[in-house]
Amino acid sequence: MKKTKRAAGPADGSRVTGLKASRVGRTVKRATAGGPKAEQKEAAEARERGGQAHVARERSRFLRGAAIDPRPINGSEKVADLIEGTFLAYNAARLREACQLFTGKMLEEDVTIGLTMTGALTPAGLGMAAVIPLIEAGFVDWIISTGANLYHDTHFGLGLSMHRGNPQTSDVVLREEGVVRIYDIFFDYDVLLSTDAFFRQIIQGREFQRPMSSAEFHWLCGKYVRERERLLGSGRKSLLGAAYECGVPVYTSSPGDSSIGMNVAALALDGNRCVIDPNADVNETASIVLGAKRSGGKSAIVILGGGSPKNFALQTEPQIQEVLGIDERGHDYFLQVTDARPDTGGLSGATPAEAVSWGKIDPDRLPDAVVCYLDGTVALPLLTSYALARRKPRKLRRLYDRRSRLMSALRREYARSRSS
């Protein structure tokens, strides 16, 4: 018996039952929103009538990402596994990308990592819970913080307590009770007075009687905070104390904008000679970034919030390039957690792509930049847990101990740029 040839079907092998004879044998192109609607519709209906599997034609380069197919959460997941397995879209995905950028690239041995901190992170206990573990693991090499974070951090080092509270409580009643509020964090007014008294006492010491960078100032403060912790037997509670022991320089971009700076200013009225020199801060932070690059390594910035500390960290590259005239490219890695929008023009919301136009970020490294639009008090504990689960501790860089060498190298390059 003579066999008849069958008409060729669509490229994916699905039958075309029900299609008009004139269309049988024609290969239907990949379905698109701009394609022939009637033909695409009939092809899909034909597959359904014929009992054929609905197979997506995933040939587009935009469909190469892993399929979204998480396993059900059962309560036994570890944090790192939860992030990798279920943080698949929207800002959860950005947080996963941030965690993977941090652990996969930033924590390589040749990368110097700067951390910036804005927002009331230390009053919420995140200095103890997250920043100190990152410092001790060698995952943070230098820090720029608001003075307020460092001031409130000191409360814990002095054995003073802060408490969870109800943000709906009347502030008039709290004032009458001598209670200070940072949203839902409550503490006794004497916490402020005791911390002020501590700073005024140590700042009058002989070693403070000179101009110095904020890193030198905070290193000295950290020494005394750490000693107070030792006497109290409380363990490491203060990131200033931990940074002192681990050789992590801690800068503040606006020294006068905190209770610490207010006490320094008050003592100046009495003839105290302690002066925090912003010029030294600008040059020292630039020398850290230049040193990272000139050693054959890379520079990474982790930004919690935004504000002045963010700019102070990112301006190191324009300081090196356009001000000092030293040839460089910009930071290699950029990770920011922020709730600020970019369209208002504020720096806190400025994207890494915008930073490229200023020379702050290496344009070739723009794919290694992640912005996660999330509350830092949510993101930081998750990022810390993920990093400690996925990476072994790094050797401490002890950049504070290397400040003079880094500054000498900066001066030499600056001199060469001026003579060329």
Summary of the structure (lengths in Angstrom):
residues: 420
radius of gyration: 28.5
end to end distance: 92.2
largest distance: 115.0
contacts: 1301
relative contact order: 0.13
helix: 50%
strand: 11%
